[in-house]
Amino acid sequence: MPLKITQREYEVASYLVQGLTNYEISHTLGISTHMVKIYIANLLQKFDAKNRTQLAYLLGKNNVIRS
């Protein structure tokens, strides 16, 4: 069963796999860096990833984000 992510999580994830920092993601999306951290924490948990690098890999591997 594929993991369900929200539209905002998808947006954050797409910038994360491009290598943007939390600040850059927040500035691009017009949200606080705190909210970016929350979205990334949610994604880390959903994908059982240990860090951003592993998360980016898993997002690509599971065809969630195509870079």
PDB file of N, CA, C, O and CB in Angstrom:
ATOM      1  N   MET A   1       0.848  -1.184   0.000  1.00  0.00           N
ATOM      2  CA  MET A   1       0.000   0.000   0.000  1.00  0.00           C
ATOM      3  C   MET A   1       0.888   1.241   0.000  1.00  0.00           C
ATOM      4  O   MET A   1       1.729   1.388   0.887  1.00  0.00           O
ATOM      5  CB  MET A   1      -0.962   0.002   1.226  1.00  0.00           C
ATOM      6  N   PRO A   2       0.724   2.128  -0.965  1.00  0.00           N
ATOM      7  CA  PRO A   2       1.573   3.320  -1.015  1.00  0.00           C
ATOM      8  C   PRO A   2       1.294   4.268   0.147  1.00  0.00           C
ATOM      9  O   PRO A   2       0.172   4.368   0.643  1.00  0.00           O
ATOM     10  CB  PRO A   2       1.369   4.052  -2.335  1.00  0.00           C
ATOM     11  N   LEU A   3       2.342   4.951   0.560  1.00  0.00           N
ATOM     12  CA  LEU A   3       2.191   5.917   1.635  1.00  0.00           C
ATOM     13  C   LEU A   3       1.439   7.134   1.138  1.00  0.00           C
ATOM     14  O   LEU A   3       1.604   7.567  -0.002  1.00  0.00           O
ATOM     15  CB  LEU A   3       3.554   6.323   2.197  1.00  0.00           C
ATOM     16  N   LYS A   4       0.606   7.679   2.018  1.00  0.00           N
ATOM     17  CA  LYS A   4      -0.143   8.873   1.668  1.00  0.00           C
ATOM     18  C   LYS A   4       0.573  10.081   2.246  1.00  0.00           C
ATOM     19  O   LYS A   4       0.876  10.121   3.439  1.00  0.00           O
ATOM     20  CB  LYS A   4      -1.605   8.792   2.182  1.00  0.00           C
ATOM     21  N   ILE A   5       0.841  11.058   1.402  1.00  0.00           N
ATOM     22  CA  ILE A   5       1.408  12.306   1.888  1.00  0.00           C
ATOM     23  C   ILE A   5       0.508  13.450   1.432  1.00  0.00           C
ATOM     24  O   ILE A   5      -0.174  13.355   0.411  1.00  0.00           O
ATOM     25  CB  ILE A   5       2.873  12.501   1.378  1.00  0.00           C
ATOM     26  N   THR A   6       0.519  14.512   2.194  1.00  0.00           N
ATOM     27  CA  THR A   6      -0.309  15.661   1.873  1.00  0.00           C
ATOM     28  C   THR A   6       0.316  16.446   0.720  1.00  0.00           C
ATOM     29  O   THR A   6       1.475  16.240   0.362  1.00  0.00           O
ATOM     30  CB  THR A   6      -0.491  16.563   3.111  1.00  0.00           C
ATOM     31  N   GLN A   7      -0.473  17.338   0.157  1.00  0.00           N
ATOM     32  CA  GLN A   7       0.018  18.190  -0.919  1.00  0.00           C
ATOM     33  C   GLN A   7       1.204  19.023  -0.439  1.00  0.00           C
ATOM     34  O   GLN A   7       2.191  19.161  -1.161  1.00  0.00           O
ATOM     35  CB  GLN A   7      -1.103  19.105  -1.439  1.00  0.00           C
ATOM     36  N   ARG A   8       1.118  19.581   0.772  1.00  0.00           N
ATOM     37  CA  ARG A   8       2.207  20.411   1.300  1.00  0.00           C
ATOM     38  C   ARG A   8       3.438  19.564   1.566  1.00  0.00           C
ATOM     39  O   ARG A   8       4.555  20.007   1.301  1.00  0.00           O
ATOM     40  CB  ARG A   8       1.770  21.130   2.590  1.00  0.00           C
ATOM     41  N   GLU A   9       3.259  18.345   2.088  1.00  0.00           N
ATOM     42  CA  GLU A   9       4.402  17.452   2.278  1.00  0.00           C
ATOM     43  C   GLU A   9       5.065  17.157   0.934  1.00  0.00           C
ATOM     44  O   GLU A   9       6.291  17.091   0.844  1.00  0.00           O
ATOM     45  CB  GLU A   9       3.961  16.135   2.965  1.00  0.00           C
ATOM     46  N   TYR A  10       4.258  16.980  -0.105  1.00  0.00           N
ATOM     47  CA  TYR A  10       4.798  16.739  -1.435  1.00  0.00           C
ATOM     48  C   TYR A  10       5.622  17.938  -1.905  1.00  0.00           C
ATOM     49  O   TYR A  10       6.709  17.773  -2.458  1.00  0.00           O
ATOM     50  CB  TYR A  10       3.663  16.443  -2.429  1.00  0.00           C
ATOM     51  N   GLU A  11       5.101  19.140  -1.684  1.00  0.00           N
ATOM     52  CA  GLU A  11       5.819  20.350  -2.090  1.00  0.00           C
ATOM     53  C   GLU A  11       7.152  20.462  -1.350  1.00  0.00           C
ATOM     54  O   GLU A  11       8.185  20.737  -1.961  1.00  0.00           O
ATOM     55  CB  GLU A  11       4.958  21.601  -1.827  1.00  0.00           C
ATOM     56  N   VAL A  12       7.124  20.248  -0.039  1.00  0.00           N
ATOM     57  CA  VAL A  12       8.350  20.300   0.759  1.00  0.00           C
ATOM     58  C   VAL A  12       9.322  19.218   0.285  1.00  0.00           C
ATOM     59  O   VAL A  12      10.515  19.476   0.133  1.00  0.00           O
ATOM     60  CB  VAL A  12       8.032  20.123   2.269  1.00  0.00           C
ATOM     61  N   ALA A  13       8.817  18.026   0.056  1.00  0.00           N
ATOM     62  CA  ALA A  13       9.661  16.910  -0.387  1.00  0.00           C
ATOM     63  C   ALA A  13      10.312  17.207  -1.727  1.00  0.00           C
ATOM     64  O   ALA A  13      11.478  16.873  -1.940  1.00  0.00           O
ATOM     65  CB  ALA A  13       8.840  15.624  -0.483  1.00  0.00           C
ATOM     66  N   SER A  14       9.572  17.828  -2.624  1.00  0.00           N
ATOM     67  CA  SER A  14      10.136  18.109  -3.943  1.00  0.00           C
ATOM     68  C   SER A  14      11.304  19.091  -3.848  1.00  0.00           C
ATOM     69  O   SER A  14      12.280  18.967  -4.588  1.00  0.00           O
ATOM     70  CB  SER A  14       9.055  18.666  -4.875  1.00  0.00           C
ATOM     71  N   TYR A  15      11.208  20.054  -2.951  1.00  0.00           N
ATOM     72  CA  TYR A  15      12.326  20.981  -2.750  1.00  0.00           C
ATOM     73  C   TYR A  15      13.470  20.319  -1.978  1.00  0.00           C
ATOM     74  O   TYR A  15      14.641  20.613  -2.219  1.00  0.00           O
ATOM     75  CB  TYR A  15      11.849  22.234  -2.004  1.00  0.00           C
ATOM     76  N   LEU A  16      13.125  19.434  -1.060  1.00  0.00           N
ATOM     77  CA  LEU A  16      14.149  18.726  -0.294  1.00  0.00           C
ATOM     78  C   LEU A  16      15.039  17.895  -1.219  1.00  0.00           C
ATOM     79  O   LEU A  16      16.261  17.900  -1.073  1.00  0.00           O
ATOM     80  CB  LEU A  16      13.498  17.824   0.771  1.00  0.00           C
ATOM     81  N   VAL A  17      14.429  17.181  -2.171  1.00  0.00           N
ATOM     82  CA  VAL A  17      15.236  16.348  -3.071  1.00  0.00           C
ATOM     83  C   VAL A  17      16.072  17.198  -4.026  1.00  0.00           C
ATOM     84  O   VAL A  17      17.041  16.702  -4.601  1.00  0.00           O
ATOM     85  CB  VAL A  17      14.334  15.403  -3.871  1.00  0.00           C
ATOM     86  N   GLN A  18      15.717  18.454  -4.201  1.00  0.00           N
ATOM     87  CA  GLN A  18      16.521  19.370  -5.005  1.00  0.00           C
ATOM     88  C   GLN A  18      17.698  19.927  -4.212  1.00  0.00           C
ATOM     89  O   GLN A  18      18.560  20.612  -4.763  1.00  0.00           O
ATOM     90  CB  GLN A  18      15.656  20.511  -5.522  1.00  0.00           C
ATOM     91  N   GLY A  19      17.727  19.628  -2.910  1.00  0.00           N
ATOM     92  CA  GLY A  19      18.852  20.046  -2.082  1.00  0.00           C
ATOM     93  C   GLY A  19      18.670  21.379  -1.381  1.00  0.00           C
ATOM     94  O   GLY A  19      19.632  21.924  -0.840  1.00  0.00           O
ATOM     95  N   LEU A  20      17.446  21.922  -1.377  1.00  0.00           N
ATOM     96  CA  LEU A  20      17.220  23.195  -0.702  1.00  0.00           C
ATOM     97  C   LEU A  20      17.279  23.023   0.811  1.00  0.00           C
ATOM     98  O   LEU A  20      16.936  21.967   1.343  1.00  0.00           O
ATOM     99  CB  LEU A  20      15.869  23.788  -1.116  1.00  0.00           C
ATOM    100  N   THR A  21      17.715  24.070   1.493  1.00  0.00           N
ATOM    101  CA  THR A  21      17.734  24.086   2.958  1.00  0.00           C
ATOM    102  C   THR A  21      16.320  24.370   3.477  1.00  0.00           C
ATOM    103  O   THR A  21      15.433  24.752   2.715  1.00  0.00           O
ATOM    104  CB  THR A  21      18.748  25.154   3.492  1.00  0.00           C
ATOM    105  N   ASN A  22      16.129  24.179   4.774  1.00  0.00           N
ATOM    106  CA  ASN A  22      14.832  24.495   5.372  1.00  0.00           C
ATOM    107  C   ASN A  22      14.477  25.957   5.132  1.00  0.00           C
ATOM    108  O   ASN A  22      13.331  26.280   4.818  1.00  0.00           O
ATOM    109  CB  ASN A  22      14.840  24.190   6.881  1.00  0.00           C
ATOM    110  N   TYR A  23      15.466  26.841   5.281  1.00  0.00           N
ATOM    111  CA  TYR A  23      15.216  28.264   5.066  1.00  0.00           C
ATOM    112  C   TYR A  23      14.783  28.526   3.625  1.00  0.00           C
ATOM    113  O   TYR A  23      13.827  29.263   3.386  1.00  0.00           O
ATOM    114  CB  TYR A  23      16.470  29.088   5.402  1.00  0.00           C
ATOM    115  N   GLU A  24      15.479  27.928   2.678  1.00  0.00           N
ATOM    116  CA  GLU A  24      15.138  28.131   1.269  1.00  0.00           C
ATOM    117  C   GLU A  24      13.746  27.590   0.946  1.00  0.00           C
ATOM    118  O   GLU A  24      12.993  28.206   0.192  1.00  0.00           O
ATOM    119  CB  GLU A  24      16.180  27.459   0.372  1.00  0.00           C
ATOM    120  N   ILE A  25      13.411  26.436   1.520  1.00  0.00           N
ATOM    121  CA  ILE A  25      12.079  25.855   1.313  1.00  0.00           C
ATOM    122  C   ILE A  25      11.020  26.783   1.900  1.00  0.00           C
ATOM    123  O   ILE A  25      10.005  27.054   1.259  1.00  0.00           O
ATOM    124  CB  ILE A  25      11.982  24.441   1.956  1.00  0.00           C
ATOM    125  N   SER A  26      11.256  27.273   3.124  1.00  0.00           N
ATOM    126  CA  SER A  26      10.272  28.140   3.775  1.00  0.00           C
ATOM    127  C   SER A  26      10.078  29.425   2.986  1.00  0.00           C
ATOM    128  O   SER A  26       8.952  29.896   2.826  1.00  0.00           O
ATOM    129  CB  SER A  26      10.704  28.463   5.211  1.00  0.00           C
ATOM    130  N   HIS A  27      11.169  29.990   2.497  1.00  0.00           N
ATOM    131  CA  HIS A  27      11.087  31.224   1.719  1.00  0.00           C
ATOM    132  C   HIS A  27      10.326  30.994   0.414  1.00  0.00           C
ATOM    133  O   HIS A  27       9.508  31.826   0.021  1.00  0.00           O
ATOM    134  CB  HIS A  27      12.494  31.766   1.426  1.00  0.00           C
ATOM    135  N   THR A  28      10.583  29.894  -0.247  1.00  0.00           N
ATOM    136  CA  THR A  28       9.933  29.572  -1.519  1.00  0.00           C
ATOM    137  C   THR A  28       8.435  29.340  -1.336  1.00  0.00           C
ATOM    138  O   THR A  28       7.628  29.787  -2.151  1.00  0.00           O
ATOM    139  CB  THR A  28      10.579  28.335  -2.147  1.00  0.00           C
ATOM    140  N   LEU A  29       8.069  28.639  -0.263  1.00  0.00           N
ATOM    141  CA  LEU A  29       6.664  28.296  -0.044  1.00  0.00           C
ATOM    142  C   LEU A  29       5.902  29.355   0.770  1.00  0.00           C
ATOM    143  O   LEU A  29       4.677  29.304   0.873  1.00  0.00           O
ATOM    144  CB  LEU A  29       6.575  26.958   0.659  1.00  0.00           C
ATOM    145  N   GLY A  30       6.641  30.309   1.346  1.00  0.00           N
ATOM    146  CA  GLY A  30       5.986  31.341   2.141  1.00  0.00           C
ATOM    147  C   GLY A  30       5.467  30.846   3.477  1.00  0.00           C
ATOM    148  O   GLY A  30       4.438  31.307   3.971  1.00  0.00           O
ATOM    149  N   ILE A  31       6.202  29.888   4.061  1.00  0.00           N
ATOM    150  CA  ILE A  31       5.843  29.361   5.388  1.00  0.00           C
ATOM    151  C   ILE A  31       7.064  29.493   6.293  1.00  0.00           C
ATOM    152  O   ILE A  31       8.162  29.792   5.823  1.00  0.00           O
ATOM    153  CB  ILE A  31       5.360  27.858   5.304  1.00  0.00           C
ATOM    154  N   SER A  32       6.871  29.272   7.579  1.00  0.00           N
ATOM    155  CA  SER A  32       7.978  29.400   8.525  1.00  0.00           C
ATOM    156  C   SER A  32       8.909  28.195   8.439  1.00  0.00           C
ATOM    157  O   SER A  32       8.514  27.114   8.000  1.00  0.00           O
ATOM    158  CB  SER A  32       7.445  29.556   9.956  1.00  0.00           C
ATOM    159  N   THR A  33      10.147  28.403   8.866  1.00  0.00           N
ATOM    160  CA  THR A  33      11.090  27.279   8.901  1.00  0.00           C
ATOM    161  C   THR A  33      10.617  26.230   9.902  1.00  0.00           C
ATOM    162  O   THR A  33      10.880  25.039   9.735  1.00  0.00           O
ATOM    163  CB  THR A  33      12.514  27.768   9.266  1.00  0.00           C
ATOM    164  N   HIS A  34       9.924  26.677  10.932  1.00  0.00           N
ATOM    165  CA  HIS A  34       9.376  25.734  11.911  1.00  0.00           C
ATOM    166  C   HIS A  34       8.391  24.772  11.231  1.00  0.00           C
ATOM    167  O   HIS A  34       8.404  23.570  11.499  1.00  0.00           O
ATOM    168  CB  HIS A  34       8.675  26.499  13.069  1.00  0.00           C
ATOM    169  N   MET A  35       7.542  25.309  10.356  1.00  0.00           N
ATOM    170  CA  MET A  35       6.588  24.445   9.646  1.00  0.00           C
ATOM    171  C   MET A  35       7.312  23.490   8.701  1.00  0.00           C
ATOM    172  O   MET A  35       6.909  22.336   8.555  1.00  0.00           O
ATOM    173  CB  MET A  35       5.574  25.295   8.857  1.00  0.00           C
ATOM    174  N   VAL A  36       8.363  23.959   8.068  1.00  0.00           N
ATOM    175  CA  VAL A  36       9.148  23.073   7.188  1.00  0.00           C
ATOM    176  C   VAL A  36       9.701  21.919   8.012  1.00  0.00           C
ATOM    177  O   VAL A  36       9.655  20.766   7.582  1.00  0.00           O
ATOM    178  CB  VAL A  36      10.311  23.855   6.485  1.00  0.00           C
ATOM    179  N   LYS A  37      10.226  22.227   9.197  1.00  0.00           N
ATOM    180  CA  LYS A  37      10.765  21.169  10.064  1.00  0.00           C
ATOM    181  C   LYS A  37       9.690  20.161  10.426  1.00  0.00           C
ATOM    182  O   LYS A  37       9.957  18.960  10.474  1.00  0.00           O
ATOM    183  CB  LYS A  37      11.366  21.769  11.340  1.00  0.00           C
ATOM    184  N   ILE A  38       8.482  20.632  10.680  1.00  0.00           N
ATOM    185  CA  ILE A  38       7.377  19.726  11.021  1.00  0.00           C
ATOM    186  C   ILE A  38       7.046  18.822   9.831  1.00  0.00           C
ATOM    187  O   ILE A  38       6.878  17.613   9.996  1.00  0.00           O
ATOM    188  CB  ILE A  38       6.120  20.532  11.452  1.00  0.00           C
ATOM    189  N   TYR A  39       6.952  19.406   8.638  1.00  0.00           N
ATOM    190  CA  TYR A  39       6.655  18.593   7.451  1.00  0.00           C
ATOM    191  C   TYR A  39       7.747  17.564   7.201  1.00  0.00           C
ATOM    192  O   TYR A  39       7.456  16.417   6.863  1.00  0.00           O
ATOM    193  CB  TYR A  39       6.488  19.486   6.215  1.00  0.00           C
ATOM    194  N   ILE A  40       9.000  17.967   7.364  1.00  0.00           N
ATOM    195  CA  ILE A  40      10.100  17.022   7.154  1.00  0.00           C
ATOM    196  C   ILE A  40      10.084  15.935   8.226  1.00  0.00           C
ATOM    197  O   ILE A  40      10.335  14.767   7.927  1.00  0.00           O
ATOM    198  CB  ILE A  40      11.458  17.757   7.161  1.00  0.00           C
ATOM    199  N   ALA A  41       9.794  16.304   9.459  1.00  0.00           N
ATOM    200  CA  ALA A  41       9.695  15.302  10.535  1.00  0.00           C
ATOM    201  C   ALA A  41       8.590  14.296  10.225  1.00  0.00           C
ATOM    202  O   ALA A  41       8.760  13.098  10.450  1.00  0.00           O
ATOM    203  CB  ALA A  41       9.425  15.988  11.899  1.00  0.00           C
ATOM    204  N   ASN A  42       7.469  14.774   9.715  1.00  0.00           N
ATOM    205  CA  ASN A  42       6.370  13.874   9.343  1.00  0.00           C
ATOM    206  C   ASN A  42       6.802  12.925   8.227  1.00  0.00           C
ATOM    207  O   ASN A  42       6.507  11.731   8.264  1.00  0.00           O
ATOM    208  CB  ASN A  42       5.133  14.684   8.900  1.00  0.00           C
ATOM    209  N   LEU A  43       7.502  13.470   7.243  1.00  0.00           N
ATOM    210  CA  LEU A  43       7.977  12.636   6.138  1.00  0.00           C
ATOM    211  C   LEU A  43       9.014  11.618   6.613  1.00  0.00           C
ATOM    212  O   LEU A  43       8.988  10.461   6.195  1.00  0.00           O
ATOM    213  CB  LEU A  43       8.574  13.510   5.032  1.00  0.00           C
ATOM    214  N   LEU A  44       9.917  12.047   7.480  1.00  0.00           N
ATOM    215  CA  LEU A  44      10.907  11.122   8.032  1.00  0.00           C
ATOM    216  C   LEU A  44      10.219   9.950   8.716  1.00  0.00           C
ATOM    217  O   LEU A  44      10.624   8.798   8.563  1.00  0.00           O
ATOM    218  CB  LEU A  44      11.832  11.845   9.022  1.00  0.00           C
ATOM    219  N   GLN A  45       9.178  10.260   9.470  1.00  0.00           N
ATOM    220  CA  GLN A  45       8.443   9.210  10.181  1.00  0.00           C
ATOM    221  C   GLN A  45       7.694   8.302   9.205  1.00  0.00           C
ATOM    222  O   GLN A  45       7.744   7.080   9.339  1.00  0.00           O
ATOM    223  CB  GLN A  45       7.459   9.833  11.182  1.00  0.00           C
ATOM    224  N   LYS A  46       7.007   8.881   8.235  1.00  0.00           N
ATOM    225  CA  LYS A  46       6.226   8.088   7.286  1.00  0.00           C
ATOM    226  C   LYS A  46       7.102   7.139   6.476  1.00  0.00           C
ATOM    227  O   LYS A  46       6.686   6.027   6.151  1.00  0.00           O
ATOM    228  CB  LYS A  46       5.459   9.003   6.348  1.00  0.00           C
ATOM    229  N   PHE A  47       8.318   7.580   6.151  1.00  0.00           N
ATOM    230  CA  PHE A  47       9.216   6.758   5.333  1.00  0.00           C
ATOM    231  C   PHE A  47      10.251   6.014   6.171  1.00  0.00           C
ATOM    232  O   PHE A  47      11.130   5.342   5.631  1.00  0.00           O
ATOM    233  CB  PHE A  47       9.921   7.625   4.308  1.00  0.00           C
ATOM    234  N   ASP A  48      10.144   6.139   7.488  1.00  0.00           N
ATOM    235  CA  ASP A  48      11.067   5.485   8.414  1.00  0.00           C
ATOM    236  C   ASP A  48      12.519   5.797   8.038  1.00  0.00           C
ATOM    237  O   ASP A  48      13.379   4.916   8.022  1.00  0.00           O
ATOM    238  CB  ASP A  48      10.832   3.960   8.424  1.00  0.00           C
ATOM    239  N   ALA A  49      12.762   7.068   7.736  1.00  0.00           N
ATOM    240  CA  ALA A  49      14.096   7.517   7.343  1.00  0.00           C
ATOM    241  C   ALA A  49      14.823   8.097   8.548  1.00  0.00           C
ATOM    242  O   ALA A  49      14.207   8.683   9.438  1.00  0.00           O
ATOM    243  CB  ALA A  49      14.012   8.562   6.208  1.00  0.00           C
ATOM    244  N   LYS A  50      16.136   7.927   8.565  1.00  0.00           N
ATOM    245  CA  LYS A  50      16.957   8.394   9.683  1.00  0.00           C
ATOM    246  C   LYS A  50      17.384   9.849   9.525  1.00  0.00           C
ATOM    247  O   LYS A  50      17.644  10.530  10.517  1.00  0.00           O
ATOM    248  CB  LYS A  50      18.182   7.518   9.823  1.00  0.00           C
ATOM    249  N   ASN A  51      17.459  10.336   8.265  1.00  0.00           N
ATOM    250  CA  ASN A  51      17.906  11.705   8.017  1.00  0.00           C
ATOM    251  C   ASN A  51      17.392  12.164   6.661  1.00  0.00           C
ATOM    252  O   ASN A  51      16.764  11.402   5.927  1.00  0.00           O
ATOM    253  CB  ASN A  51      19.452  11.806   8.081  1.00  0.00           C
ATOM    254  N   ARG A  52      17.673  13.435   6.339  1.00  0.00           N
ATOM    255  CA  ARG A  52      17.195  14.032   5.088  1.00  0.00           C
ATOM    256  C   ARG A  52      17.733  13.310   3.852  1.00  0.00           C
ATOM    257  O   ARG A  52      17.020  13.150   2.861  1.00  0.00           O
ATOM    258  CB  ARG A  52      17.589  15.499   5.031  1.00  0.00           C
ATOM    259  N   THR A  53      18.970  12.883   3.915  1.00  0.00           N
ATOM    260  CA  THR A  53      19.580  12.206   2.772  1.00  0.00           C
ATOM    261  C   THR A  53      18.868  10.893   2.488  1.00  0.00           C
ATOM    262  O   THR A  53      18.531  10.589   1.344  1.00  0.00           O
ATOM    263  CB  THR A  53      21.073  11.957   3.024  1.00  0.00           C
ATOM    264  N   GLN A  54      18.645  10.126   3.536  1.00  0.00           N
ATOM    265  CA  GLN A  54      17.941   8.861   3.370  1.00  0.00           C
ATOM    266  C   GLN A  54      16.505   9.114   2.907  1.00  0.00           C
ATOM    267  O   GLN A  54      15.974   8.368   2.085  1.00  0.00           O
ATOM    268  CB  GLN A  54      17.951   8.055   4.688  1.00  0.00           C
ATOM    269  N   LEU A  55      15.886  10.155   3.430  1.00  0.00           N
ATOM    270  CA  LEU A  55      14.526  10.500   3.010  1.00  0.00           C
ATOM    271  C   LEU A  55      14.496  10.823   1.521  1.00  0.00           C
ATOM    272  O   LEU A  55      13.633  10.326   0.797  1.00  0.00           O
ATOM    273  CB  LEU A  55      13.990  11.694   3.827  1.00  0.00           C
ATOM    274  N   ALA A  56      15.422  11.645   1.059  1.00  0.00           N
ATOM    275  CA  ALA A  56      15.475  12.001  -0.367  1.00  0.00           C
ATOM    276  C   ALA A  56      15.636  10.748  -1.221  1.00  0.00           C
ATOM    277  O   ALA A  56      14.986  10.613  -2.258  1.00  0.00           O
ATOM    278  CB  ALA A  56      16.635  12.987  -0.643  1.00  0.00           C
ATOM    279  N   TYR A  57      16.492   9.840  -0.790  1.00  0.00           N
ATOM    280  CA  TYR A  57      16.686   8.585  -1.513  1.00  0.00           C
ATOM    281  C   TYR A  57      15.382   7.785  -1.569  1.00  0.00           C
ATOM    282  O   TYR A  57      14.994   7.298  -2.632  1.00  0.00           O
ATOM    283  CB  TYR A  57      17.796   7.749  -0.848  1.00  0.00           C
ATOM    284  N   LEU A  58      14.712   7.651  -0.429  1.00  0.00           N
ATOM    285  CA  LEU A  58      13.486   6.863  -0.367  1.00  0.00           C
ATOM    286  C   LEU A  58      12.354   7.497  -1.171  1.00  0.00           C
ATOM    287  O   LEU A  58      11.543   6.789  -1.766  1.00  0.00           O
ATOM    288  CB  LEU A  58      13.055   6.688   1.077  1.00  0.00           C
ATOM    289  N   LEU A  59      12.299   8.821  -1.190  1.00  0.00           N
ATOM    290  CA  LEU A  59      11.286   9.504  -1.994  1.00  0.00           C
ATOM    291  C   LEU A  59      11.466   9.175  -3.472  1.00  0.00           C
ATOM    292  O   LEU A  59      10.490   8.953  -4.188  1.00  0.00           O
ATOM    293  CB  LEU A  59      11.357  11.026  -1.775  1.00  0.00           C
ATOM    294  N   GLY A  60      12.704   9.145  -3.919  1.00  0.00           N
ATOM    295  CA  GLY A  60      12.976   8.782  -5.305  1.00  0.00           C
ATOM    296  C   GLY A  60      12.742   7.307  -5.572  1.00  0.00           C
ATOM    297  O   GLY A  60      12.140   6.942  -6.581  1.00  0.00           O
ATOM    298  N   LYS A  61      13.211   6.469  -4.681  1.00  0.00           N
ATOM    299  CA  LYS A  61      13.091   5.011  -4.843  1.00  0.00           C
ATOM    300  C   LYS A  61      11.623   4.587  -4.915  1.00  0.00           C
ATOM    301  O   LYS A  61      11.265   3.689  -5.677  1.00  0.00           O
ATOM    302  CB  LYS A  61      13.795   4.279  -3.678  1.00  0.00           C
ATOM    303  N   ASN A  62      10.784   5.239  -4.118  1.00  0.00           N
ATOM    304  CA  ASN A  62       9.361   4.892  -4.076  1.00  0.00           C
ATOM    305  C   ASN A  62       8.533   5.686  -5.086  1.00  0.00           C
ATOM    306  O   ASN A  62       7.303   5.664  -5.049  1.00  0.00           O
ATOM    307  CB  ASN A  62       8.815   5.124  -2.681  1.00  0.00           C
ATOM    308  N   ASN A  63       9.230   6.393  -5.999  1.00  0.00           N
ATOM    309  CA  ASN A  63       8.561   7.174  -7.052  1.00  0.00           C
ATOM    310  C   ASN A  63       7.575   8.203  -6.501  1.00  0.00           C
ATOM    311  O   ASN A  63       6.569   8.513  -7.140  1.00  0.00           O
ATOM    312  CB  ASN A  63       7.831   6.242  -7.994  1.00  0.00           C
ATOM    313  N   VAL A  64       7.870   8.726  -5.322  1.00  0.00           N
ATOM    314  CA  VAL A  64       7.041   9.785  -4.762  1.00  0.00           C
ATOM    315  C   VAL A  64       7.403  11.091  -5.436  1.00  0.00           C
ATOM    316  O   VAL A  64       6.533  11.874  -5.815  1.00  0.00           O
ATOM    317  CB  VAL A  64       7.215   9.888  -3.225  1.00  0.00           C
ATOM    318  N   ILE A  65       8.706  11.318  -5.581  1.00  0.00           N
ATOM    319  CA  ILE A  65       9.234  12.519  -6.230  1.00  0.00           C
ATOM    320  C   ILE A  65      10.143  12.070  -7.357  1.00  0.00           C
ATOM    321  O   ILE A  65      11.009  11.216  -7.168  1.00  0.00           O
ATOM    322  CB  ILE A  65      10.000  13.440  -5.214  1.00  0.00           C
ATOM    323  N   ARG A  66       9.946  12.637  -8.503  1.00  0.00           N
ATOM    324  CA  ARG A  66      10.842  12.358  -9.628  1.00  0.00           C
ATOM    325  C   ARG A  66      11.705  13.565  -9.842  1.00  0.00           C
ATOM    326  O   ARG A  66      11.209  14.647 -10.156  1.00  0.00           O
ATOM    327  CB  ARG A  66      10.058  12.000 -10.922  1.00  0.00           C
ATOM    328  N   SER A  67      13.009  13.385  -9.674  1.00  0.00           N
ATOM    329  CA  SER A  67      13.926  14.519  -9.828  1.00  0.00           C
ATOM    330  C   SER A  67      14.443  14.651 -11.233  1.00  0.00           C
ATOM    331  O   SER A  67      15.225  15.557 -11.521  1.00  0.00           O
ATOM    332  CB  SER A  67      15.084  14.388  -8.884  1.00  0.00           C
TER     333      SER A  67
END
